[in-house]
């Protein structure tokens, strides 16, 4: 690490576990290295928590819950707003930190700071406006009071691909609702969460309300926390197989759960689409975050009459993309997160080619340091190809031709996942039909990015349970109580 600014920033990141308002080392002094995927270099070492450390974090969250739940909503809202303001003041540091530990281009990291910050602002505004209802029951024999209450201590598990936004999307509604949290960031990209936790402390979050545990013993630490009878909520973003296992662990405690799991997003382009808009949307939907997003378009279903034109246009755009370290000027494609991600992309492309597909650009790992894969277009992908069933999580755009609307719907819904879909058509009626017919929890109609803090984020089928963001997001952390009072006129 030779850049003075990078060195100074990394030196300012907390390296310990945040438990009950204090930064402490892991039991036994265990540490784990954090690498820059663009170079393979170790850029930091942080605490590696044990099961006992996880229990200590849970103890802190449980002890802090009663007083935080009783904190006036306005006060909680003002703390979240201060956190938003502090994040804006430090946005360049946070963006650079994400680029260093995750690899995304700096311009995209800045975009994530803006997006992640909006969850703080949105839930600061929602905090004081979550209300129940009061009124006479239909029989007139009493009065019904419906009220909402914080569910309790929460365990939040975040992925590596959006280190800030996934933390704010879970922490902000939890705190707004009056819950305390233990958050476990991914070991591959923990630095942004640690830095953000310090921002929360600076904003005035009381000790024990937010606790951060970083660990390589993910299974044992998580299992112990999930089995704690004081825990009342589990929120996880990651793969469907891991989500299923966590749901099994949560079942004995009948925990409230939010699961944002895998995706296999179809991107459907009809012959009547504005092709310029469709190509632009495709670039956003596929290559945002280097394709490492659960919302990334996985299968590009293009009507046969325009598939050649669409393929030529996206190939030209993809061929011109600049690959490099995210801190370099003009870079659009940074490294994948690790060697396994590179191997997966290579294997999926190879399988598609063996089955008859054609690579029009890219298709191979990039030689040299770091875990880079060429931005790739694979045309005429055949049925049965692994790339159509598995989440790619890389910069690979796979094109499949279709004949008519029914064919498009059949292909789009032919997956166990149902997170998001994208449709490009100039027909208002067709757009409305596709809203009804596609089996996804979210849809972009003539747009390539759907995520917004004010909107409910979540999927159908094996893409998950619950919603994050929007008015729905805070209710994932609230439980409802109905009270019947006697008729005051009786």
Order of alpha helices (4+ residues) and beta strands (2+ residues): alpha-beta-beta-beta-beta-alpha-alpha-alpha-alpha-beta-beta-beta-alpha-beta-alpha-beta-alpha-beta-alpha-beta-beta-alpha-beta-alpha-alpha-beta-beta-beta-alpha-beta-beta-alpha-beta-beta-beta-alpha-beta
